[in-house]
């Protein structure tokens, strides 16, 4: 049996809740050991200290493109870090289960992870190389883009998700502490990948989606 966009039918939102658990677990670990934020966050190319060895994606630490989506900008319950994980996990629970049910677990996970990478790539190219960035927002915006594409494909009302995307993009550009580059990169990646899923021809659909 296959569901609307070619995935296997799923019972429950296993991937969604697993992602929530991983994000919360890493948040708690970083609360206990804040130094790991520097080691996992998105960074183009910069030493931690003057005269020290360079770190970042351009220094070979390519894993930051994905690990940065599982840490937040700051440890503890005060400041931007707690607000960041609170909003992102709410958004993940808000759109994740429905998308997982429509796409299937593998496709849904691919959208989440590749949107995170897409956000990291755009941040790498557009932001100053010495600026640190962290948070799941790129992946979450990818899910927003995926929800818009799925709604269009199913001819459902898209006004709600368009309004949500517009409000958050305005906040991204107004609040300078937010990495708008990661948001745009994640949104575009999630939308384009889901479009490939949603509009793939029925003949050899799985191969086309892969």
C-alpha positions in Angstrom: 0.0 0.0 0.0 1.1 3.6 -0.7 -0.1 6.9 0.5 -0.7 10.1 -1.5 2.9 10.9 -2.5 4.3 7.4 -2.7 5.4 6.7 0.9 4.3 3.8 3.0 1.3 4.3 5.3 2.4 5.3 8.9 0.7 4.9 12.2 1.6 7.8 14.5 4.2 10.5 14.1 7.3 8.5 15.2 9.8 10.6 13.3 8.3 13.9 14.5 8.4 12.9 18.2 11.9 11.4 17.8 13.2 14.7 16.3 11.5 16.6 19.2 13.2 14.3 21.7 16.6 14.7 20.1 16.3 18.5 20.0 15.3 18.6 23.7 18.0 16.2 24.7 20.7 18.2 23.0 19.3 21.4 24.6 19.6 19.8 28.0 23.2 18.6 27.3 24.2 22.1 26.1 22.7 23.5 29.3 25.0 21.3 31.3 28.0 21.8 28.9 27.6 25.1 27.0 30.9 24.7 25.2 29.4 22.2 22.8 27.4 25.0 21.2 30.5 26.5 19.7 31.6 23.0 18.5 28.3 22.2 16.8 26.9 25.5 15.7 27.1 26.9 12.2 30.3 28.7 11.5 31.9 29.7 8.2 35.6 30.2 9.1 37.0 31.7 12.2 39.3 30.9 15.2 37.7 30.7 18.6 40.4 32.9 20.1 42.9 35.4 18.6 45.8 33.4 17.1 44.1 30.1 17.6 43.4 27.4 15.0 40.5 28.1 12.6 37.2 26.4 12.9 34.1 26.2 10.7 32.8 24.6 7.5 35.7 26.0 5.4 38.1 24.5 7.9 36.8 21.0 7.2 34.1 20.9 9.9 31.3 20.2 7.3 29.2 18.4 9.9 28.2 21.8 11.3 25.7 22.1 8.3 23.5 19.6 10.1 24.6 19.6 13.8 23.7 23.4 13.9 20.1 22.4 13.5 20.1 20.5 16.8 21.7 23.1 19.1 20.3 26.5 20.1 21.9 30.0 20.3 22.5 30.0 24.1 22.1 27.6 27.0 19.6 27.6 29.8 16.1 28.9 30.2 16.9 32.6 29.8 17.6 34.4 26.5 17.2 33.5 22.9 18.0 29.8 23.2 15.0 28.9 25.2 12.6 31.0 23.0 14.2 29.4 19.9 13.7 25.8 21.0 10.2 26.5 22.4 9.0 28.0 19.1 10.7 25.5 16.9 9.4 22.5 18.8 5.9 23.9 18.8 6.1 24.4 15.1 7.4 20.9 14.6 4.6 19.4 16.6 2.1 21.7 14.8 3.0 20.7 11.2 5.1 17.5 11.6 2.5 14.8 12.3 0.3 15.8 9.3 3.2 16.1 6.9 4.7 12.8 8.1 1.3 11.1 7.5 1.2 12.5 3.9 4.8 12.0 2.9 5.7 8.9 4.9 8.6 8.7 7.4 11.5 8.5 5.0 10.4 11.4 2.8 9.4 13.5 5.8 12.8 13.0 7.5 14.6 13.8 4.2 12.7 17.1 4.0 13.6 18.0 7.6 17.3 17.1 7.4 17.9 18.5 3.9 16.1 21.7 4.8 18.5 22.1 7.7 21.4 21.6 5.4 19.9 24.0 2.9 19.6 26.6 5.6 23.2 26.0 6.6 24.5 26.3 3.1 22.7 29.7 2.4 24.0 31.0 5.8 27.5 29.8 4.9 27.5 31.8 1.6 25.6 34.9 2.7 26.5 35.5 6.4 29.9 36.8 7.7 32.2 33.7 8.2 32.9 34.5 11.8 29.3 34.6 12.9 27.9 31.7 14.8 24.4 30.5 14.2 22.3 27.7 15.7 18.8 26.4 15.9 16.3 24.2 14.0 14.6 27.2 12.2 16.0 26.2 8.8 14.5 22.8 9.1 11.2 24.2 10.4 11.0 26.7 7.6 11.5 23.7 5.3 8.5 22.1 6.8 6.5 25.3 6.2 7.5 25.2 2.6 6.6 21.6 2.4 3.2 22.2 3.9 2.5 25.0 1.3 3.5 22.7 -1.6 1.4 19.8 -0.3 -1.6 22.1 0.3 -1.3 23.4 -3.3 -1.0 19.9 -4.7 -4.1 18.8 -2.8 -6.0 22.0 -3.7 -6.4 22.8 0.0 -6.6 26.3 1.6 -3.1 27.7 1.8 -3.9 31.0 3.4 -3.0 29.8 6.9 0.5 28.6 6.0 1.2 31.6 3.8 0.3 33.9 6.7 2.5 32.0 9.1 5.4 32.1 6.7 4.9 35.8 6.0 4.8 36.7 9.7 7.9 34.7 10.5 9.8 36.1 7.6 9.0 39.6 8.7 10.3 38.7 12.2 13.4 37.2 10.7 14.3 40.4 8.9 13.3 42.8 11.7 15.0 41.0 14.6 18.7 41.2 13.8 19.7 38.3 16.2 17.9 35.8 13.8 19.7 34.2 11.0 17.3 35.0 8.1 19.7 33.4 5.6 19.1 30.0 7.2 15.3 30.6 7.2 15.2 31.4 3.5 17.6 28.5 2.6 15.5 26.1 4.6 12.2 27.3 3.1 13.4 27.0 -0.5 14.9 23.6 0.1 11.8 22.2 1.8 9.5 23.6 -0.9 11.6 22.4 -3.8 12.2 18.9 -2.4 8.5 18.5 -1.6 7.6 19.7 -5.1 9.7 16.9 -6.5 7.7 14.5 -4.2 4.3 15.9 -4.9 4.6 16.3 -8.7 6.7 13.3 -9.5 5.2 11.3 -12.5 3.5 8.1 -11.4 5.7 6.0 -13.6 8.9 5.3 -11.8 7.8 7.7 -9.1 10.0 6.4 -6.3 13.1 6.6 -8.5 12.3 10.1 -9.6 11.8 11.2 -5.9 15.1 9.6 -4.9 
